[in-house]
């Protein structure tokens, strides 16, 4: 019997997840169907319940439902619990297990695919919303020498730094207080580039041989990448690799098998 999975969001038509998981299924010989589900903004729980009743085995969750997915769960992984957001749900009988694979996907892409070691580096994370919250614990676990969270609303950044500071050293700054400091790794976890409102970064923020990383991919990432290159970043990449890596982690959560990601990333890069 074919196992059914889906990605749930609003909007969701743009999602590459069906293509990614189809490739994983071919690799692993899995008999599965993976579709997109457009949930009404006020109907996420009902959408999940219906899919579960119809035999669904699990879902990926995208914007704007990650917090609601976390709340809906009956059991959560440590990384989902600390992020207070979930991008992966697995149905085990009547139980809904929640996980957050975003941070694992991000760190794996940066270290394995970009060849950039996070340990011992100075790291700047831009943004203090759900995207930042989902990746902070895995980033801290990589042991950078400094992890600074910068955000337009300082209180939000400070709240995150206080929450995650129990696992490692991290602190909050206002954008204007970054002047005179440099970082080896700058990660954009904001959606500012989509609206044409890029973070107001000082021109000398990037250390020599620094990596600039935008968690979005495709056209949505280009504004930040162009800004980073103009400010002297030695390397600048989008989040397509993160998308594939977090999908592979979700696949592992569902099926206990971790597929190869490199050929899928190469395939998607070739199509863009």
C-alpha positions as CSV (number, residue, x, y, z in Angstrom):
1,X,0.0,0.0,0.0
2,X,1.4,3.4,-1.0
3,X,2.4,5.6,1.9
4,X,1.0,9.1,1.7
5,X,2.8,12.3,2.7
6,X,2.3,16.0,2.0
7,X,3.6,19.5,2.5
8,X,1.0,21.8,4.1
9,X,1.1,25.6,3.8
10,X,-0.5,28.8,2.6
11,X,0.7,29.5,-0.1
12,X,2.1,26.1,-1.1
13,X,1.9,25.9,-4.9
14,X,5.5,27.0,-5.2
15,X,6.9,24.2,-3.0
16,X,9.7,22.0,-4.4
17,X,9.1,19.4,-1.7
18,X,7.1,17.0,-3.9
19,X,9.9,16.9,-6.4
20,X,12.5,16.4,-3.7
21,X,10.7,13.6,-2.0
22,X,9.9,11.9,-5.3
23,X,13.7,11.8,-5.9
24,X,14.3,10.4,-2.4
25,X,11.6,7.7,-3.0
26,X,13.4,6.7,-6.3
27,X,16.7,6.5,-4.4
28,X,15.4,4.3,-1.6
29,X,12.8,2.3,-3.4
30,X,10.0,3.7,-1.3
31,X,6.4,3.3,-2.4
32,X,5.1,6.7,-1.5
33,X,2.9,9.6,-2.7
34,X,3.8,13.2,-1.8
35,X,1.4,16.0,-2.5
36,X,0.8,19.7,-1.7
37,X,-2.0,20.7,0.6
38,X,-3.3,24.3,0.7
39,X,-4.7,24.8,4.2
40,X,-7.0,27.7,4.9
41,X,-5.3,30.2,7.3
42,X,-7.9,29.3,9.9
43,X,-8.1,25.6,9.1
44,X,-4.7,24.0,9.6
45,X,-5.8,21.6,12.4
46,X,-8.8,20.5,10.3
47,X,-6.6,19.9,7.3
48,X,-4.1,17.8,9.3
49,X,-6.9,15.8,10.9
50,X,-8.5,15.1,7.5
51,X,-5.2,14.0,6.0
52,X,-4.5,11.8,9.0
53,X,-8.0,10.1,8.9
54,X,-7.5,9.4,5.1
55,X,-4.3,7.4,5.9
56,X,-1.6,10.1,5.7
57,X,1.7,9.0,7.4
58,X,3.2,12.4,7.9
59,X,3.5,16.0,6.6
60,X,6.0,18.8,6.2
61,X,4.8,22.1,7.5
62,X,5.7,25.4,5.9
63,X,4.6,29.0,6.5
64,X,2.6,30.2,8.3
65,X,1.7,27.0,10.3
66,X,5.0,25.9,12.1
67,X,3.9,27.2,15.5
68,X,0.5,25.7,15.1
69,X,2.0,22.4,14.1
70,X,4.1,22.4,17.3
71,X,0.9,23.1,19.4
72,X,-1.0,20.4,17.7
73,X,1.5,17.7,18.5
74,X,1.0,15.1,21.3
75,X,4.7,14.4,21.5
76,X,7.7,16.5,20.4
77,X,11.4,16.1,19.8
78,X,13.9,18.2,21.8
79,X,14.7,20.4,18.9
80,X,11.0,21.1,18.2
81,X,10.4,21.7,21.8
82,X,13.1,24.3,22.1
83,X,12.3,26.0,18.8
84,X,8.6,26.0,19.8
85,X,7.9,25.4,16.1
86,X,7.6,22.2,14.0
87,X,8.1,21.6,10.3
88,X,7.7,17.9,10.4
89,X,4.7,15.8,11.7
90,X,4.6,12.0,11.9
91,X,1.4,10.1,12.6
92,X,1.9,7.1,14.9
93,X,-1.6,5.7,15.4
94,X,-3.4,8.5,17.3
95,X,-0.2,10.2,18.3
96,X,1.2,13.2,16.4
97,X,4.9,13.5,16.8
98,X,6.5,16.9,15.9
99,X,10.1,17.6,14.9
100,X,12.0,20.5,13.5
101,X,14.5,19.6,10.9
102,X,15.4,23.2,9.7
103,X,18.4,23.6,11.9
104,X,19.8,20.2,11.0
105,X,19.3,21.0,7.3
106,X,21.0,24.4,7.7
107,X,24.1,23.2,9.5
108,X,24.5,20.2,7.2
109,X,24.3,22.4,4.1
110,X,26.8,24.9,5.5
111,X,29.3,22.3,6.7
112,X,28.9,19.4,4.2
113,X,27.9,21.1,1.0
114,X,29.5,24.6,1.4
115,X,32.6,23.1,3.2
116,X,32.4,25.7,6.0
117,X,33.1,24.7,9.6
118,X,31.0,26.6,12.0
119,X,33.0,25.6,15.1
120,X,35.3,28.4,16.2
121,X,33.8,31.0,13.9
122,X,32.0,34.3,14.7
123,X,28.4,34.0,13.6
124,X,25.8,36.7,13.0
125,X,22.1,35.6,12.7
126,X,19.8,38.2,11.2
127,X,16.2,38.0,12.3
128,X,14.4,36.9,15.4
129,X,11.3,35.3,14.0
130,X,10.3,31.6,13.6
131,X,13.0,30.9,11.0
132,X,15.7,32.1,13.4
133,X,14.1,30.2,16.4
134,X,14.1,27.0,14.4
135,X,17.9,26.9,13.7
136,X,19.4,28.5,16.9
137,X,19.9,25.4,18.9
138,X,21.7,23.4,16.2
139,X,23.9,26.4,15.5
140,X,24.8,26.8,19.1
141,X,25.6,23.0,19.3
142,X,28.2,23.6,16.5
143,X,30.2,25.7,19.0
144,X,30.9,29.0,17.3
145,X,33.1,31.4,19.3
146,X,30.3,34.0,19.2
147,X,26.7,33.9,18.1
148,X,25.0,37.3,17.8
149,X,21.3,37.7,17.0
150,X,20.5,41.0,15.3
151,X,17.0,42.2,14.7
152,X,15.1,45.5,14.0
153,X,13.1,44.9,17.1
154,X,15.8,44.4,19.8
155,X,13.4,43.0,22.4
156,X,12.7,40.0,20.2
157,X,16.4,39.3,19.6
158,X,17.1,39.6,23.3
159,X,14.3,37.3,24.2
160,X,15.7,34.6,21.9
161,X,19.2,35.1,23.2
162,X,18.0,34.7,26.8
163,X,16.0,31.5,25.9
164,X,18.8,29.8,24.0
165,X,21.6,31.1,26.2
166,X,21.2,28.1,28.5
167,X,22.7,25.9,25.8
168,X,25.6,28.1,24.8
169,X,26.9,31.7,24.5
170,X,24.6,33.9,22.4
171,X,23.7,37.5,22.7
172,X,21.5,40.2,21.0
173,X,22.4,43.4,19.2
174,X,20.6,46.1,17.4
175,X,21.7,46.5,13.8
176,X,23.3,49.9,14.5
177,X,25.4,48.3,17.2
178,X,27.1,46.0,14.7
179,X,29.4,48.8,13.4
180,X,33.0,48.0,13.8
181,X,32.5,44.3,14.3
182,X,33.2,41.5,11.7
183,X,31.8,38.0,11.3
184,X,32.9,34.8,9.5
185,X,29.4,33.6,8.9
186,X,26.3,35.8,8.4
187,X,23.0,34.0,8.1
188,X,19.9,35.9,6.9
189,X,16.8,34.4,8.6
190,X,14.6,37.4,7.7
191,X,12.1,37.7,4.9
192,X,13.1,41.3,4.4
193,X,14.6,40.7,0.9
194,X,11.2,39.7,-0.4
195,X,9.8,43.1,0.4
196,X,12.9,44.9,-0.7
197,X,13.8,45.9,2.9
198,X,17.2,44.4,3.5
199,X,18.8,44.4,6.9
200,X,20.8,47.6,7.4
201,X,24.2,46.0,7.6
202,X,27.5,48.0,8.0
203,X,29.6,47.8,4.9
204,X,32.6,46.2,6.7
205,X,30.6,43.4,8.5
206,X,32.2,40.5,6.7
207,X,35.5,39.1,7.8
208,X,38.0,37.9,5.2
209,X,36.8,34.7,3.6
210,X,33.4,35.1,5.2
211,X,30.3,33.2,4.1
212,X,26.9,34.9,3.6
213,X,24.0,32.5,3.7
214,X,20.4,33.3,2.9
215,X,17.9,30.8,4.2
216,X,15.5,31.5,1.3
217,X,16.3,30.2,-2.2
218,X,15.9,31.3,-5.7
219,X,14.8,34.9,-6.5
220,X,13.8,35.6,-2.9
221,X,17.4,35.3,-1.8
222,X,19.1,37.4,-4.5
223,X,18.7,40.8,-2.8
224,X,20.6,39.7,0.2
225,X,23.2,37.8,-1.8
226,X,23.9,40.9,-3.9
227,X,24.2,43.0,-0.8
228,X,26.6,40.6,0.8
229,X,28.9,40.5,-2.3
230,X,28.8,44.2,-2.5
231,X,29.9,44.4,1.2
232,X,32.8,42.1,0.6
233,X,31.6,38.6,1.4
234,X,33.9,36.1,-0.1
235,X,31.2,33.5,-0.6
236,X,27.4,33.9,-0.8
237,X,24.8,31.2,-1.2
238,X,21.1,30.7,-1.0
239,X,19.1,28.2,1.0
240,X,18.3,25.6,-1.7
241,X,20.7,23.1,-0.1
242,X,19.1,23.7,3.3
243,X,15.7,22.9,1.7
244,X,16.9,19.6,0.4
245,X,18.8,18.7,3.6
246,X,15.9,19.4,5.9
247,X,13.7,17.3,3.6
248,X,16.2,14.4,3.9
249,X,16.0,14.8,7.7
250,X,12.2,14.7,7.6
251,X,12.4,11.6,5.4
252,X,14.6,10.0,8.0
253,X,12.1,10.9,10.8
254,X,9.3,9.3,8.8
255,X,11.1,6.2,7.3
256,X,14.3,5.6,9.2
257,X,16.4,6.0,6.0
258,X,18.5,9.1,5.2
259,X,18.7,9.6,1.4
260,X,21.6,11.1,-0.6
261,X,21.1,14.8,-1.0
262,X,23.9,15.8,-3.4
263,X,22.3,14.5,-6.6
264,X,19.0,16.1,-5.7
265,X,20.6,19.5,-5.0
266,X,22.6,19.3,-8.3
267,X,19.4,18.4,-10.1
268,X,17.5,21.4,-8.7
269,X,20.4,23.7,-9.3
270,X,20.5,22.6,-13.0
271,X,16.8,23.5,-13.4
272,X,17.1,27.0,-11.9
